[in-house]
Amino acid sequence: MEETTLLIRSSPAARAAAVLLAGAAAGTALAQPAWPTRPVRLVVPFAPGGGTDIVGRLVAPTLGELLGQSVLVDNRSGAAGNIAVEIVARAQPDGHTVLLNNVSTASVNPTLFAHVLKVRPERDLVGVTLLAAIPNLLVSGAGFPATSVKELVAYARARPGQMNFSSPLGGYSHLDMLDFAARAGFTAVNVPSKGAGSSAASIIAGEIHFSIVNAASAISFVRQGRMRAYATTAAKRLPELPDVPTLTEAGYPGVGSDNWNGLFVPARTPADIVDRLFAATVQALQREPVREGFAKANVPVAVSASPAEFNAFVKKEIARWAKIIKDNNIRVD
């Protein structure tokens, strides 16, 4: 992710945020409207318990303190996250309705659901900043017989059409699993879920054979022995699970993606409000409670250098996923 910066206190994003907040506090910004004047609604496109929801709930209290108004998490799952996207795209562009998108809702859905979307995210939303980039894990329930990627692939190949996995329909984990299955030479059926939390519950219960889920939702279950982790989609092994190989090490380079999360607001939101929300978010991500919470939840913090940089990153991500969808002839009716 060359367009993003790991959050450190001396980063350009942190310095810019400090200047913006200091200017606002001192009243030096010209013609700034009063904002926020009421609680800010942070819309999450998935059910509670998944990685995106975790990020939102970790950031919201501190962000609210910095803004001087409560930031209230509003989970609006359904339609692969498109319900939440439409809610925010149609909201008043006054900075009081904010969307916490992830890689799927922000960069996959504009192509995959272009034929049914009632809004155009790339036109009707504007990005504020990246918050996190969460690696993913290929996992199964503890009772699944395979103990390695090689054994999992052999088991699935021997049972054509009998394997299933669970992911939000059309989400990054859905596409990653289809890509992995195609590369590995087996077939599996997706059982659509509302998010990583519900996928994890189905895997632990043995209702689902295996899936790709974000590490923030799965690591604790792996440590408890309730899930088995076969590989990570990250470029390097995760410090929390040093014995779990990468998919590249397991023989599948190029498979998998990060579950990145970022803030968006309705298009036509005044630029100074976008800048102040960016500044407050960067400051919130530096606060000790947030940093500790992210670390405990196994969520790597990342931040864009500016709203403009984040929007350029999102544009590139949309183009990248559009190619993957086209190359694999993926369609959702």
VENURTA-V136440 format. One record per residue. N is the residue number from 1. RES is the residue in one letter. PHI is phi in radians with two decimals (NA if undefined). PSI is psi in degrees with one decimal (NA if undefined). NEAR is the number of other ideal C-beta (glycine too) atoms within 8 Angstrom. Layout:
n	res	phi	psi	near
N	RES	PHI	PSI	NEAR
N	RES	PHI	PSI	NEAR
//
This chain:
n	res	phi	psi	near
1	M	NA	77.0	9
2	E	-1.17	-17.6	3
3	E	-1.50	2.4	9
4	T	-2.11	160.9	14
5	T	-2.20	129.3	11
6	L	-1.09	139.4	9
7	L	-1.30	116.0	12
8	I	-2.35	158.7	7
9	R	-1.14	-27.2	5
10	S	-1.70	9.6	5
11	S	-1.17	152.8	12
12	P	-0.97	-37.7	7
13	A	-1.09	-42.1	14
14	A	-1.15	-41.2	15
15	R	-1.15	-42.6	9
16	A	-1.10	-40.1	12
17	A	-1.11	-41.5	14
18	A	-1.09	-41.3	10
19	V	-1.13	-44.7	9
20	L	-1.08	-45.7	12
21	L	-1.18	-38.2	13
22	A	-1.13	-40.9	8
23	G	-1.12	-42.0	9
24	A	-1.14	-42.1	12
25	A	-1.15	-33.9	6
26	A	-1.50	-5.5	6
27	G	1.32	22.4	5
28	T	-1.50	-18.8	6
29	A	-1.24	135.3	8
30	L	-1.43	138.3	4
31	A	0.94	37.4	5
32	Q	-1.37	125.9	9
33	P	-1.24	156.8	7
34	A	-1.17	121.3	4
35	W	-2.79	138.1	10
36	P	-1.43	150.8	10
37	T	-1.84	-1.8	6
38	R	-2.74	172.5	6
39	P	-0.96	144.7	10
40	V	-1.65	132.1	16
41	R	-1.64	117.7	9
42	L	-1.79	103.1	13
43	V	-1.51	125.0	13
44	V	-1.92	127.8	13
45	P	-1.35	4.3	16
46	F	-2.32	165.3	15
47	A	-1.19	161.0	11
48	P	-1.04	148.0	6
49	G	1.89	-19.4	11
50	G	-1.48	175.6	13
51	G	-1.08	-41.0	16
52	T	-1.14	-41.6	16
53	D	-1.11	-39.7	16
54	I	-1.05	-46.5	13
55	V	-1.04	-46.1	16
56	G	-1.06	-44.1	12
57	R	-1.29	-23.6	8
58	L	-1.33	-35.5	11
59	V	-1.49	-34.9	14
60	A	-0.95	-48.8	12
61	P	-1.08	-45.5	8
62	T	-1.22	-38.3	11
63	L	-1.07	-39.7	13
64	G	-1.08	-40.3	13
65	E	-1.06	-42.8	7
66	L	-1.22	-32.3	10
67	L	-1.48	-16.9	11
68	G	1.41	12.3	6
69	Q	-2.50	152.0	10
70	S	-1.12	144.9	6
71	V	-1.95	114.0	14
72	L	-1.82	121.2	9
73	V	-1.32	129.2	10
74	D	-2.19	101.3	8
75	N	-1.35	118.5	9
76	R	-2.21	77.0	10
77	S	-1.42	165.4	11
78	G	2.16	149.7	7
79	A	0.96	43.3	5
80	A	1.01	29.1	13
81	G	1.59	-6.9	17
82	N	-1.23	-25.7	14
83	I	-1.07	-47.4	11
84	A	-1.12	-41.2	14
85	V	-1.05	-43.7	17
86	E	-1.17	-38.1	11
87	I	-1.01	-48.0	11
88	V	-1.30	-38.1	15
89	A	-1.06	-29.5	12
90	R	-1.69	-2.1	8
91	A	-1.27	162.5	9
92	Q	-1.07	132.7	6
93	P	-1.43	62.2	10
94	D	-2.09	10.3	8
95	G	1.46	2.4	15
96	H	-1.70	-3.8	13
97	T	-2.24	118.0	14
98	V	-2.19	142.0	16
99	L	-1.89	130.4	14
100	L	-1.73	92.2	15
101	N	-1.44	161.4	14
102	N	-2.16	-176.8	16
103	V	-0.97	-37.4	13
104	S	-1.22	-55.0	14
105	T	-1.20	-28.0	14
106	A	-1.56	-35.0	16
107	S	-2.19	-19.5	11
108	V	-1.57	-49.5	15
109	N	-1.04	-35.5	16
110	P	-0.98	-28.6	14
111	T	-1.62	-48.5	10
112	L	-1.14	-34.0	12
113	F	-1.98	23.0	12
114	A	-1.02	-29.8	7
115	H	-1.37	-13.2	4
116	V	-2.16	-15.3	6
117	L	-1.09	136.9	13
118	K	-1.59	-5.9	4
119	V	-2.33	168.4	10
120	R	-2.01	102.0	7
121	P	-0.95	-39.6	14
122	E	-1.19	-18.5	9
123	R	-1.78	-36.4	7
124	D	-1.70	-3.2	10
125	L	-2.24	154.4	15
126	V	-2.26	136.3	11
127	G	-1.37	150.2	14
128	V	-1.90	-56.5	14
129	T	-2.95	154.8	14
130	L	-1.29	147.4	14
131	L	-2.01	-39.7	14
132	A	-2.75	157.6	13
133	A	-2.37	100.4	12
134	I	-1.68	122.9	16
135	P	-1.22	166.3	13
136	N	-2.07	163.5	17
137	L	-2.25	140.0	18
138	L	-1.52	117.1	15
139	V	-2.34	164.5	15
140	S	-2.44	175.5	13
141	G	-1.24	162.3	12
142	A	-1.09	-26.3	9
143	G	-1.52	-3.8	5
144	F	-1.17	135.7	11
145	P	-1.20	-28.9	6
146	A	-1.24	139.9	10
147	T	-2.02	1.3	5
148	S	-2.62	166.8	8
149	V	-1.04	-42.6	13
150	K	-1.04	-43.7	8
151	E	-1.21	-38.1	10
152	L	-1.07	-46.1	14
153	V	-1.10	-44.0	11
154	A	-1.10	-41.2	9
155	Y	-1.09	-44.9	10
156	A	-1.21	-39.3	14
157	R	-1.09	-33.1	10
158	A	-1.35	-7.6	6
159	R	-2.31	64.1	8
160	P	-1.02	128.9	7
161	G	1.36	-2.5	6
162	Q	-1.70	-11.1	4
163	M	-1.57	148.8	12
164	N	-2.34	161.5	9
165	F	-2.48	171.4	14
166	S	-2.33	129.6	14
167	S	-2.86	158.9	15
168	P	-1.05	134.5	15
169	L	-0.99	121.6	9
170	G	1.40	1.1	12
171	G	-1.33	171.9	12
172	Y	-1.02	-37.8	12
173	S	-1.21	-32.6	17
174	H	-1.09	-49.9	12
175	L	-1.17	-38.7	15
176	D	-1.09	-40.9	14
177	M	-1.17	-41.2	14
178	L	-1.09	-40.5	11
179	D	-1.13	-44.4	11
180	F	-1.09	-46.3	14
181	A	-1.07	-41.5	11
182	A	-1.13	-42.5	8
183	R	-1.17	-33.8	8
184	A	-1.53	-12.2	10
185	G	1.44	35.7	6
186	F	-2.40	168.7	10
187	T	-2.05	148.7	8
188	A	-2.64	151.3	12
189	V	-1.83	131.9	8
190	N	-1.42	130.7	12
191	V	-1.79	103.2	10
192	P	-0.99	140.0	7
193	S	-2.19	170.2	11
194	K	-1.49	-14.9	9
195	G	2.94	-178.5	14
196	A	-1.08	-33.8	17
197	G	-1.09	-47.0	14
198	S	-1.25	-33.2	12
199	S	-1.07	-44.8	17
200	A	-1.08	-42.0	14
201	A	-1.08	-40.6	8
202	S	-1.18	-36.5	12
203	I	-1.16	-46.3	17
204	I	-1.09	-37.3	11
205	A	-1.29	-9.1	8
206	G	1.44	9.7	8
207	E	-1.37	-21.4	7
208	I	-2.12	140.1	14
209	H	-1.30	-51.1	9
210	F	-2.82	164.3	13
211	S	-2.83	166.4	14
212	I	-1.79	120.2	14
213	V	-2.31	159.5	15
214	N	-1.27	147.5	14
215	A	-1.09	-33.0	17
216	A	-1.06	-33.7	14
217	S	-1.48	-20.8	14
218	A	-1.90	-27.9	15
219	I	-1.01	-43.0	12
220	S	-1.09	-37.7	7
221	F	-1.20	-35.3	12
222	V	-1.13	-44.7	15
223	R	-1.12	-32.8	7
224	Q	-1.38	-7.8	7
225	G	1.43	12.8	6
226	R	-1.58	-14.7	8
227	M	-2.32	154.5	15
228	R	-1.97	128.5	10
229	A	-1.75	127.9	12
230	Y	-1.72	-37.9	14
231	A	-2.88	160.6	14
232	T	-1.98	148.9	17
233	T	-1.41	-6.8	15
234	A	-1.16	160.8	12
235	A	-1.22	-28.6	4
236	K	-2.25	159.1	5
237	R	-1.04	145.6	11
238	L	-1.37	134.7	13
239	P	-0.99	-31.2	5
240	E	-1.27	-23.0	8
241	L	-2.36	68.2	13
242	P	-1.13	-19.0	7
243	D	-1.55	-5.4	3
244	V	-1.60	119.4	12
245	P	-1.28	166.8	9
246	T	-1.43	160.3	12
247	L	-1.11	-29.3	16
248	T	-1.12	-45.1	9
249	E	-1.09	-31.8	8
250	A	-1.42	-0.4	12
251	G	1.80	12.4	8
252	Y	-2.26	66.4	12
253	P	-1.14	144.8	6
254	G	1.47	-3.2	4
255	V	-1.59	134.3	10
256	G	1.78	162.6	10
257	S	-2.62	166.3	8
258	D	-1.46	147.3	11
259	N	-1.60	86.6	16
260	W	-1.49	151.8	12
261	N	-2.23	141.0	15
262	G	-2.68	161.6	16
263	L	-1.63	140.2	13
264	F	-2.35	154.3	13
265	V	-2.32	165.3	16
266	P	-1.04	144.4	14
267	A	-1.00	154.0	9
268	R	1.33	4.0	4
269	T	-1.12	131.5	12
270	P	-0.93	139.5	8
271	A	-1.04	-35.5	6
272	D	-1.21	-30.3	10
273	I	-1.23	-41.7	13
274	V	-1.02	-45.1	14
275	D	-1.12	-40.0	10
276	R	-1.25	-35.2	14
277	L	-1.17	-40.1	14
278	F	-1.01	-49.3	15
279	A	-1.06	-45.6	15
280	A	-1.14	-37.3	13
281	T	-1.17	-44.0	16
282	V	-1.06	-42.5	15
283	Q	-1.11	-41.2	13
284	A	-1.08	-39.9	12
285	L	-1.20	-15.4	14
286	Q	-1.56	-18.2	10
287	R	-1.17	141.7	9
288	E	-1.01	-44.4	5
289	P	-1.03	-37.7	8
290	V	-1.24	-45.7	13
291	R	-1.08	-41.4	11
292	E	-1.16	-40.5	8
293	G	-1.11	-42.4	9
294	F	-1.09	-44.3	14
295	A	-1.10	-42.7	8
296	K	-1.13	-33.5	6
297	A	-1.52	2.8	9
298	N	1.06	39.5	11
299	V	-1.94	111.9	13
300	P	-1.23	128.1	9
301	V	-1.44	136.0	11
302	A	-2.51	153.2	13
303	V	-2.53	146.3	17
304	S	-1.38	156.3	16
305	A	-1.30	-23.1	10
306	S	-2.93	163.0	9
307	P	-1.01	-38.8	13
308	A	-1.08	-42.2	6
309	E	-1.13	-40.8	11
310	F	-1.11	-42.1	16
311	N	-1.13	-34.7	10
312	A	-1.17	-39.4	9
313	F	-1.09	-45.6	14
314	V	-1.07	-41.0	13
315	K	-1.04	-42.7	9
316	K	-1.17	-37.9	9
317	E	-1.13	-40.8	11
318	I	-1.06	-43.2	13
319	A	-1.14	-39.3	8
320	R	-1.12	-47.1	9
321	W	-1.23	-31.4	14
322	A	-1.06	-39.2	10
323	K	-1.18	-42.6	8
324	I	-1.06	-44.9	11
325	I	-1.09	-44.0	12
326	K	-1.19	-45.4	7
327	D	-1.09	-32.0	6
328	N	-1.72	5.1	10
329	N	0.91	46.7	5
330	I	-1.55	132.2	9
331	R	-2.48	138.1	4
332	V	-2.07	121.4	8
333	D	-1.53	NA	2
//
